[in-house]
Amino acid sequence: MSTHHMTHIANFRLKEEPFSKEIGDAQLWLPPTRAPLVDDLEAAVRARSSSLVVGEPGVGKTCVLRALRRRLEHADFQLTYCHNTTLGRRDFYRQLCVALGLNPKATAASLFHAISSHVQNLATQRAHPVFVIDEAHLLHQDTLDHLHILLNYEWDRRALLSVILVGLPELAERLGLNRNRALESRLAIRRRVAPLSPEDSFTYLNFRTAAAGADRDLFPRDAATYLHEHSQGVIRSLDRLATAALVEAAARNRDRIERDIVNIVISRETSYRN
């Protein structure tokens, strides 16, 4: 850990880096505006339906998925998370096999058979499998062509598998093409993750610093609003700018992030881009 990093941690008497990606589920903050989305996804899984979630990069799609995972962790579900979606169909099924604890087979057909048999076995054990496929806009077309077949299996007229496709907005456009209509028609829930609202951003900044040990709000509302405007409510950008503001404030021996500090950080970033 660098001295530069240690400075703002010590300056604000924090226990850890507040805007690190490495946070546990218990520290996860879900904006009130996103609670209905998690409610909808949970209801879809409990109804054994499949879903589509899209959003621009950095808006917090993974945060939504983690909130869903927390809700389902004590229930009768088996969640499998897949993110290496640039694979061809055989290797995609191989990844699913490994995630499910099955021995990978040689061919796409045998892999598919192993997965579908496993899914049916889970149904007899009352554990409903849920495949969360992140970065799904990168899926090869031959995988999309075949994916809806996995959703075809029924046991006592109930779907044996739920799939949650997560990706950039272009994923919704791909699914709207004629050749993907069979898959799209099986997605009961289709939602878009919007950027944070100004109030969300203000609450988020002070929630994360409080979780890291701050004993007061480090980001006054006007500074938080300025950060929100520049980040456009994108969490990834907000994290980066807020960290830079903490470092700048510590270098100036300040105990809060005032608007002038934010202005310095934003000016520096703007000049870099130009």
TORLUM-908445 format. One line per field, with one value per atom (N, C-alpha, C): x, y, z; atom name; chain. Coordinates in pm, whole numbers, always signed. Atoms other than C-alpha are relative to their C-alpha. Example, Ala and Ser with C-alpha at 12.3 -4.5 7.8 and 13.67 -1.06 7.14 Angstrom:
2
px (+89 +1230 +90 -82 +1367 -77)
py (-119 -450 +120 -119 -106 +109)
pz (+0 +780 +0 -6 +714 +73)
a (N CA C N CA C)
c (A A A A A A)
//
This chain:
274
px (+85 +0 +89 -88 +154 -23 +11 +223 -111 +103 -4 -139 +128 -284 -26 +15 -222 -41 +24 -245 -147 +142 -616 -74 +60 -703 +23 -34 -523 -65 +52 -641 -146 +143 -1008 -32 +13 -945 -86 +74 -1076 +71 -57 -1024 +49 -31 -1002 -37 +34 -1037 -152 +146 -1403 -60 +60 -1450 +69 -60 -1269 -111 +94 -1440 -11 -6 -1342 -83 +86 -1642 -87 +84 -1841 -146 +143 -2209 -66 +59 -2282 +15 -23 -2142 -65 +60 -2334 -113 +107 -2557 -86 +94 -2866 -83 +81 -3021 -148 +144 -3389 -69 +60 -3465 +19 -26 -3328 -65 +65 -3512 -112 +105 -3812 +56 -62 -3576 +39 -37 -3438 -124 +127 -3795 -52 +50 -3892 +81 -87 -3591 -22 +25 -3653 -133 +131 -4020 +8 -14 -3918 +67 -71 -3675 -93 +91 -3933 -113 +101 -4179 +64 -77 -3907 +1 -7 -3901 +141 -131 -3605 -11 +0 -3501 +113 -101 -3305 +25 -39 -3114 +107 -100 -2933 +29 -38 -2754 +135 -128 -2464 +114 -113 -2112 +9 -28 -2051 -119 +116 -2410 -37 +25 -2412 -85 +77 -2562 +43 -51 -2335 -52 +55 -2458 -141 +136 -2813 +4 -11 -2706 +42 -45 -2527 -113 +115 -2835 -99 +88 -3040 +57 -64 -2789 -19 +20 -2817 -141 +140 -3194 -27 +29 -3176 +91 -103 -2881 -52 +52 -3093 -123 +117 -3364 +44 -29 -3387 +40 -49 -3188 +148 -142 -2855 +40 -42 -2702 +135 -125 -2433 +29 -36 -2251 +99 -87 -2099 +33 -38 -1901 +93 -92 -1659 -83 +103 -1915 +50 -51 -1686 +30 -28 -1660 -101 +91 -1811 -94 +103 -2105 +56 -54 -1902 +72 -76 -1668 -91 +98 -1964 -66 +59 -2130 +103 -106 -1795 +12 -7 -1783 -117 +116 -2135 +19 -26 -2036 +91 -96 -1740 -68 +68 -1955 -100 +98 -2211 +63 -69 -1945 -8 +7 -1984 +130 -119 -1708 -26 +19 -1669 +14 -3 -1737 +71 -80 -1576 -77 +74 -1855 -110 +107 -2119 -124 +119 -2392 +9 -13 -2253 +3 +2 -2195 -144 +140 -2555 -80 +71 -2681 +33 -42 -2478 -69 +62 -2615 -150 +145 -2977 -38 +26 -2961 +16 -26 -2816 -116 +111 -3091 -124 +115 -3356 +18 -26 -3189 -22 +22 -3193 -149 +145 -3568 -54 +47 -3615 +47 -50 -3411 -57 +66 -3621 +97 -91 -3319 -13 +23 -3404 +128 -123 -3098 -26 +7 -3043 +136 -124 -2780 +1 -18 -2666 +113 -97 -2489 +32 -44 -2298 +70 -61 -2160 -64 +68 -2422 -8 -3 -2400 +117 -116 -2070 -21 +24 -2229 +4 +1 -2163 -143 +135 -2470 -38 +35 -2447 -37 +39 -2468 -140 +136 -2773 -101 +90 -2926 -41 +23 -2898 -51 +28 -2957 -147 +142 -3335 -42 +33 -3331 +15 -17 -3200 -124 +118 -3516 -125 +113 -3737 -45 +30 -3719 -108 +106 -4028 -17 +22 -4106 -130 +133 -4468 -45 +41 -4525 +61 -70 -4283 +142 -136 -3961 +101 -101 -3657 +116 -119 -3417 -41 +13 -3405 +133 -120 -3156 -19 +1 -3073 +112 -96 -2903 +27 -39 -2709 +101 -95 -2533 -29 +19 -2511 -131 +129 -2820 -9 +3 -2719 -48 +50 -2811 -150 +144 -3179 -26 +15 -3136 +25 -30 -2978 -116 +108 -3258 -127 +116 -3508 +4 -12 -3376 -84 +89 -3597 +58 -59 -3351 +10 -9 -3344 -134 +132 -3718 -42 +37 -3755 +57 -61 -3514 -66 +58 -3656 -139 +137 -4008 -3 -7 -3892 +48 -47 -3772 -120 +121 -4058 +23 -33 -3880 +109 -102 -3691 +13 -19 -3542 +132 -120 -3287 +46 -57 -3055 +39 -26 -3055 +115 -101 -2775 -62 +48 -2801 -68 +60 -3025 +93 -84 -2865 -8 +16 -3008 +71 -72 -2873 +149 -145 -2525 +44 -31 -2526 +0 +10 -2640 +111 -102 -2399 +138 -134 -2088 +19 -14 -2155 -23 +14 -2268 +134 -126 -1942 +110 -102 -1722 -32 +38 -1922 +35 -33 -1878 +150 -146 -1503 +51 -41 -1502 -17 +19 -1588 -105 +93 -1761 -95 +89 -1941 -10 +11 -2056 +121 -118 -1741 -35 +40 -1930 -128 +119 -2163 -84 +92 -2464 +44 -37 -2333 +118 -113 -2004 -45 +52 -2191 -78 +77 -2423 +93 -98 -2124 +66 -57 -1968 -102 +106 -2301 -13 +17 -2332 +114 -113 -1983 +7 -4 -2012 -125 +129 -2366 -67 +63 -2468 +53 -62 -2238 +91 -68 -2110 +152 -144 -1773 +72 -60 -1700 -6 +16 -1831 +106 -104 -1595 +136 -131 -1295 +16 -7 -1375 +0 +6 -1460 +134 -132 -1129 +101 -91 -939 -26 +35 -1127 +50 -53 -1033 +151 -146 -668 +37 -27 -676 -26 +33 -845 +104 -101 -595 +131 -123 -305 -7 +19 -453 -44 +37 -524 -143 +141 -898 -74 +72 -1150 -133 +118 -1434 +30 -17 -1473 -90 +78 -1586 -1 +18 -1691 +129 -123 -1356 +96 -82 -1180 -51 +60 -1423 +34 -30 -1362 +142 -139 -986 +10 -4 -1039 -62 +70 -1285 +79 -80 -1067 +119 -114 -773 -42 +48 -976 -40 +43 -1122 +120 -120 -777 +70 -60 -653 -72 +77 -936 +18 -16 -879 +144)
py (-119 +0 +124 -115 +331 +102 -107 +626 +95 -90 +836 -55 +64 +587 +12 -1 +577 +139 -136 +958 +30 -35 +993 -96 +93 +681 +53 -51 +826 +136 -136 +1184 -1 +5 +1087 -110 +104 +815 -117 +111 +543 -132 +133 +171 -63 +61 +93 +95 -79 +229 -4 +3 +337 -36 +22 +306 -112 +118 -20 -90 +100 -286 -119 +117 -538 +23 -15 -506 -125 +117 -783 +30 -19 -840 +76 -67 -716 +151 -144 -373 +56 -41 -360 +99 -99 -57 -5 +4 -84 +128 -122 +247 -33 +24 +269 -10 +2 +331 -136 +130 -19 -117 +107 -217 -67 +66 -274 -94 +87 -422 -134 +124 -675 -78 +66 -748 -78 +61 -821 -124 +113 -1048 -116 +106 -1238 -69 +58 -1286 -89 +79 -1412 -134 +123 -1667 -93 +82 -1786 -58 +51 -1825 -90 +82 -2021 +59 -71 -1759 +51 -54 -1602 +151 -146 -1237 +56 -77 -977 +129 -125 -692 +67 -73 -428 +134 -130 -104 +40 -50 +115 -48 +44 +27 +82 -68 +107 +50 -53 +178 -84 +81 -106 -123 +122 -411 -113 +105 -638 +17 -29 -467 -57 +55 -565 -152 +146 -925 -49 +40 -942 +15 -17 -805 -115 +114 -1077 -127 +120 -1343 -6 -4 -1232 -43 +34 -1268 -149 +138 -1616 -101 +91 -1760 -101 +95 -1925 -75 +67 -2048 -120 +123 -2357 +31 -36 -2221 -32 +18 -2304 +100 -104 -1994 -34 +20 -2036 +128 -128 -1722 -25 +17 -1720 +137 -132 -1426 -8 +14 -1564 -33 +24 -1519 +7 -5 -1483 -140 +137 -1860 -49 +67 -2073 -89 +76 -2300 -114 +113 -2604 +47 -48 -2408 +70 -60 -2217 -108 +112 -2546 -63 +54 -2668 +84 -90 -2362 -24 +29 -2435 -132 +130 -2795 +18 -22 -2684 +74 -78 -2429 -85 +87 -2699 -120 +111 -2941 -129 +118 -3177 -18 +25 -3343 +46 -46 -3159 -115 +103 -3377 +52 -34 -3378 +85 -66 -3254 +89 -89 -2983 -80 +81 -3249 -71 +71 -3449 +97 -102 -3132 +42 -41 -3025 -107 +110 -3367 -6 +3 -3357 +111 -114 -3013 -21 +17 -3092 -112 +108 -3419 +49 -56 -3233 +90 -90 -2970 -80 +83 -3243 -67 +59 -3409 +100 -104 -3080 +17 -16 -3061 -104 +104 -3390 +29 -37 -3244 +133 -127 -2924 +117 -114 -2702 +56 -57 -2468 +68 -60 -2384 +134 -133 -2021 +29 -35 -1938 +151 -143 -1575 +17 -13 -1492 +148 -139 -1163 +26 -38 -971 -78 +86 -1158 +61 -61 -905 -54 +57 -1082 -145 +140 -1425 -20 +35 -1588 -33 +25 -1620 -148 +142 -2000 -40 +26 -1995 +52 -54 -1768 -91 +88 -1997 -121 +124 -2291 +22 -27 -2120 -21 +13 -2117 -145 +142 -2497 -43 +31 -2512 +38 -46 -2328 -79 +77 -2578 -111 +115 -2850 +32 -18 -2889 -128 +112 -3109 +31 -31 -3130 +137 -125 -2838 +124 -117 -2613 +4 -14 -2477 -48 +54 -2649 +96 -85 -2362 +146 -143 -1982 +53 -66 -1778 +151 -146 -1415 +51 -56 -1247 +145 -134 -933 +56 -56 -698 +145 -137 -367 +10 -17 -217 -68 +65 -367 -145 +136 -707 -6 -4 -607 +10 -14 -508 -133 +131 -844 -97 +93 -1032 +34 -41 -833 -47 +50 -983 -126 +114 -1245 -134 +131 -1530 -24 +16 -1464 +12 -20 -1426 -116 +116 -1780 +15 -23 -1690 +118 -120 -1342 -28 +29 -1482 -73 +73 -1687 +88 -92 -1380 +76 -59 -1285 +142 -132 -984 +63 -73 -723 +138 -125 -432 +67 -79 -154 +65 -63 -37 +143 -141 +343 +52 -61 +567 +45 -48 +689 +136 -134 +984 +88 -87 +1292 -39 +40 +1179 -133 +127 +826 +24 -25 +964 +58 -60 +1177 -107 +105 +882 -103 +102 +640 +45 -48 +856 -5 -4 +897 -136 +137 +537 -72 +73 +405 +51 -52 +640 -37 +42 +560 -147 +142 +187 -21 +9 +253 +61 -49 +418 +148 -144 +786 +24 -28 +937 +115 -108 +1208 -6 -7 +1283 +76 -65 +1359 +78 -66 +1472 +82 -85 +1772 -10 +20 +1782 +73 -73 +2051 -66 +71 +1864 -131 +127 +1535 +23 -33 +1701 +28 -31 +1832 -129 +130 +1482 -80 +72 +1335 +52 -59 +1576 -41 +32 +1504 -150 +146 +1126 -48 +34 +1130 -119 +106 +893 -139 +131 +614 -35 +34 +437 -12 +19 +342 +134 -133 +707 +72 -64 +826 -51 +59 +586 +64 -53 +713 +147 -142 +1084 +22 -16 +1044 -35 +37 +867 +111 -110 +1144 +121 -113 +1403 -22 +31 +1227 +23 -15 +1219 +149 -144 +1588 +73 -65 +1692 -32 +39 +1495 +75 -72 +1660 +145 -139 +1996 +9 +6 +1886 +47 -36 +1931 -117 +107 +1737 -35 +33 +1737 +25 -20 +1728 +115 -116 +2078 +10 -13 +2191 +42 -45 +2359 -118 +121 +2023 -79 +72 +1857 +70 -77 +2137 -26 +29 +2072 -137 +137 +1699 -6 +4 +1754 +77 -77 +2020 -81 +83 +1783 -110 +106 +1505 +56 -62 +1738 +35 -38 +1866 -125 +124 +1507 -51 +48 +1416 +89 -92 +1724 +4)
pz (+0 +0 +0 +15 -106 +112 -99 +125 -38 +50 -96 +37 -35 -36 +150 -144 +338 +50 -47 +364 +17 -14 +294 +93 -96 +493 +142 -133 +797 +25 -16 +737 +45 -33 +760 +103 -103 +1025 -49 +59 +798 +29 -23 +849 -130 +130 +477 -113 +118 +127 -22 +5 +104 -135 +132 -271 -77 +63 -336 -54 +51 -546 +94 -88 -279 +126 -116 -51 +13 -25 +111 -23 +23 +49 +115 -116 +401 -8 +15 +305 -126 +125 -17 +25 -11 -60 -125 +112 -277 +2 +5 -386 +13 -12 -288 -137 +134 -656 -69 +64 -736 +74 -75 -471 -80 +80 -705 -106 +100 -966 +63 -69 -716 +38 -31 -605 -122 +123 -968 -38 +34 -1027 +96 -99 -704 -30 +30 -796 -123 +122 -1142 +30 -35 -996 +78 -80 -745 -86 +93 -1034 -107 +93 -1220 -141 +128 -1495 -23 +36 -1675 -22 +1 -1694 -85 +72 -1887 +76 -67 -1718 -84 +78 -1924 +65 -52 -1843 -57 +48 -1947 +91 -84 -1819 +128 -126 -1453 +78 -73 -1346 +122 -119 -1091 -24 +28 -1261 +93 -87 -1054 +143 -133 -736 +12 +1 -830 +12 -5 -887 +138 -133 -553 +102 -90 -376 -18 +28 -546 +62 -56 -442 +152 -146 -77 +37 -30 -90 -19 +35 -236 +69 -49 -43 +102 -100 +229 -52 +56 -6 -83 +75 -226 -144 +133 -518 -10 +25 -674 -108 +94 -834 -60 +72 -1097 -79 +63 -1212 -113 +118 -1562 -58 +54 -1696 -120 +114 -1955 -125 +100 -2231 -144 +136 -2532 -54 +39 -2546 -104 +90 -2821 +80 -69 -2743 +84 -75 -2641 +126 -116 -2414 +101 -92 -2270 +85 -75 -2174 +93 -85 -2041 +128 -115 -1813 +95 -83 -1692 +76 -66 -1618 +120 -108 -1409 +116 -103 -1224 +78 -65 -1149 +69 -63 -1027 -79 +85 -1323 -76 +80 -1524 -144 +136 -1856 -101 +104 -2161 -124 +117 -2504 -103 +106 -2730 +57 -43 -2713 +36 -25 -2730 +135 -127 -2437 +118 -104 -2238 +30 -15 -2301 +74 -64 -2197 +149 -141 -1873 +79 -70 -1785 +16 -7 -1870 +96 -95 -1673 +143 -132 -1376 +44 -29 -1398 +41 -34 -1394 +137 -131 -1095 +113 -101 -907 +28 -17 -967 +99 -92 -782 +143 -134 -493 +48 -32 -496 +7 +11 -564 -141 +132 -848 -50 +51 -1063 -69 +60 -1164 -63 +70 -1428 -23 +23 -1411 -102 +108 -1737 -17 +6 -1708 -134 +128 -2008 -115 +96 -2210 -140 +133 -2495 -83 +70 -2582 -41 +36 -2623 -151 +141 -2958 -43 +48 -3175 +10 -8 -3180 +143 -139 -2799 +26 -14 -2808 -70 +75 -3072 +82 -72 -2835 +142 -141 -2501 +35 -33 -2524 +16 -15 -2552 +146 -142 -2195 +80 -72 -2092 -39 +52 -2274 +93 -85 -2009 +101 -97 -1798 +82 -91 -1502 +72 -53 -1399 -46 +65 -1636 +63 -54 -1449 -54 +53 -1592 +104 -92 -1441 +24 -1 -1494 -21 +26 -1468 -49 +51 -1668 +17 -7 -1593 -90 +95 -1889 +38 -43 -1793 -100 +96 -2034 -33 +48 -2215 -77 +69 -2382 -136 +132 -2717 +8 -17 -2571 -29 +26 -2579 -150 +144 -2943 -70 +59 -3030 +20 -30 -2860 -77 +79 -3063 -144 +137 -3388 -16 +26 -3550 +46 -32 -3498 +150 -146 -3122 +71 -59 -3070 +91 -83 -2931 +141 -131 -2650 +70 -60 -2593 +57 -44 -2562 +134 -127 -2262 +116 -104 -2069 +56 -57 -1838 +50 -55 -1684 -86 +78 -1891 +61 -73 -1701 -39 +26 -1749 +131 -119 -1467 -37 +30 -1473 +88 -87 -1337 +132 -129 -977 -14 -9 -895 +84 -85 -728 +148 -140 -392 +27 -11 -450 +16 -2 -515 +134 -130 -199 +109 -102 +14 -17 +29 -157 +49 -38 -102 +151 -146 +269 +65 -49 +317 -9 +19 +174 +93 -91 +378 +146 -136 +694 +23 -12 +627 +16 -11 +601 +130 -131 +945 +24 -20 +891 +108 -109 +1196 -32 +44 +996 -152 +146 +642 -56 +59 +443 -126 +125 +132 +23 -12 +188 -128 +112 -41 -127 +123 -278 -70 +60 -331 -63 +53 -377 -129 +121 -632 -117 +104 -826 -52 +39 -828 -81 +72 -937 -144 +133 -1228 -93 +86 -1355 -31 +22 -1312 -74 +63 -1459 +71 -78 -1181 -26 +27 -1301 +118 -125 -990 -18 +22 -1139 -8 +11 -1228 +134 -131 -892 +97 -85 -711 -29 +39 -907 +42 -33 -859 +151 -146 -490 +64 -53 -423 -26 +34 -604 +90 -86 -396 +143 -134 -71 +6 +5 -172 -5 +14 -274 +132 -126 +50 +108 -99 +259 -23 +32 +78 +47 -44 +181 +146 -142 +540 +26 -16 +494 +64 -68 +702 -67 +78 +448 -148 +144 +72 -41 +41 -15 -152 +143 -360 -71 +66 -433 -24 +17 -383 -121 +113 -624 -130 +121 -873 -48 +37 -865 -67 +52 -924 -139 +129 -1208 -106 +95 -1373 -48 +35 -1363 -98 +89 -1523 -137 +126 -1787 -87 +76 -1886 -55 +46 -1912 -125 +113 -2148 -123 +113 -2361 -48)
a (N CA C N CA C N CA C N CA C N CA C N CA C N CA C N CA C N CA C N CA C N CA C N CA C N CA C N CA C N CA C N CA C N CA C N CA C N CA C N CA C N CA C N CA C N CA C N CA C N CA C N CA C N CA C N CA C N CA C N CA C N CA C N CA C N CA C N CA C N CA C N CA C N CA C N CA C N CA C N CA C N CA C N CA C N CA C N CA C N CA C N CA C N CA C N CA C N CA C N CA C N CA C N CA C N CA C N CA C N CA C N CA C N CA C N CA C N CA C N CA C N CA C N CA C N CA C N CA C N CA C N CA C N CA C N CA C N CA C N CA C N CA C N CA C N CA C N CA C N CA C N CA C N CA C N CA C N CA C N CA C N CA C N CA C N CA C N CA C N CA C N CA C N CA C N CA C N CA C N CA C N CA C N CA C N CA C N CA C N CA C N CA C N CA C N CA C N CA C N CA C N CA C N CA C N CA C N CA C N CA C N CA C N CA C N CA C N CA C N CA C N CA C N CA C N CA C N CA C N CA C N CA C N CA C N CA C N CA C N CA C N CA C N CA C N CA C N CA C N CA C N CA C N CA C N CA C N CA C N CA C N CA C N CA C N CA C N CA C N CA C N CA C N CA C N CA C N CA C N CA C N CA C N CA C N CA C N CA C N CA C N CA C N CA C N CA C N CA C N CA C N CA C N CA C N CA C N CA C N CA C N CA C N CA C N CA C N CA C N CA C N CA C N CA C N CA C N CA C N CA C N CA C N CA C N CA C N CA C N CA C N CA C N CA C N CA C N CA C N CA C N CA C N CA C N CA C N CA C N CA C N CA C N CA C N CA C N CA C N CA C N CA C N CA C N CA C N CA C N CA C N CA C N CA C N CA C N CA C N CA C N CA C N CA C N CA C N CA C N CA C N CA C N CA C N CA C N CA C N CA C N CA C N CA C N CA C N CA C N CA C N CA C N CA C N CA C N CA C N CA C N CA C N CA C N CA C N CA C N CA C N CA C N CA C N CA C N CA C N CA C N CA C N CA C N CA C N CA C N CA C N CA C N CA C N CA C N CA C N CA C N CA C N CA C N CA C N CA C N CA C N CA C N CA C N CA C N CA C N CA C N CA C N CA C N CA C N CA C N CA C N CA C N CA C N CA C N CA C N CA C N CA C N CA C N CA C N CA C N CA C N CA C N CA C N CA C N CA C N CA C N CA C N CA C N CA C N CA C N CA C N CA C N CA C N CA C N CA C)
c (A A A A A A A A A A A A A A A A A A A A A A A A A A A A A A A A A A A A A A A A A A A A A A A A A A A A A A A A A A A A A A A A A A A A A A A A A A A A A A A A A A A A A A A A A A A A A A A A A A A A A A A A A A A A A A A A A A A A A A A A A A A A A A A A A A A A A A A A A A A A A A A A A A A A A A A A A A A A A A A A A A A A A A A A A A A A A A A A A A A A A A A A A A A A A A A A A A A A A A A A A A A A A A A A A A A A A A A A A A A A A A A A A A A A A A A A A A A A A A A A A A A A A A A A A A A A A A A A A A A A A A A A A A A A A A A A A A A A A A A A A A A A A A A A A A A A A A A A A A A A A A A A A A A A A A A A A A A A A A A A A A A A A A A A A A A A A A A A A A A A A A A A A A A A A A A A A A A A A A A A A A A A A A A A A A A A A A A A A A A A A A A A A A A A A A A A A A A A A A A A A A A A A A A A A A A A A A A A A A A A A A A A A A A A A A A A A A A A A A A A A A A A A A A A A A A A A A A A A A A A A A A A A A A A A A A A A A A A A A A A A A A A A A A A A A A A A A A A A A A A A A A A A A A A A A A A A A A A A A A A A A A A A A A A A A A A A A A A A A A A A A A A A A A A A A A A A A A A A A A A A A A A A A A A A A A A A A A A A A A A A A A A A A A A A A A A A A A A A A A A A A A A A A A A A A A A A A A A A A A A A A A A A A A A A A A A A A A A A A A A A A A A A A A A A A A A A A A A A A A A A A A A A A A A A A A A A A A A A A A A A A A A A A A A A A A A A A A A A A A A A A A A A A A A A A A A A A A A A A A A A A A A A A A A A A A A A A A A A A A A A A A A A A A A A A A A A A A A A A A A A A A A A A A A A A A A A A A A A A A A A A A A A A A A A A A A A A A A A A A A A A A A A A A A A A A A A A A A A A A A A A)
//
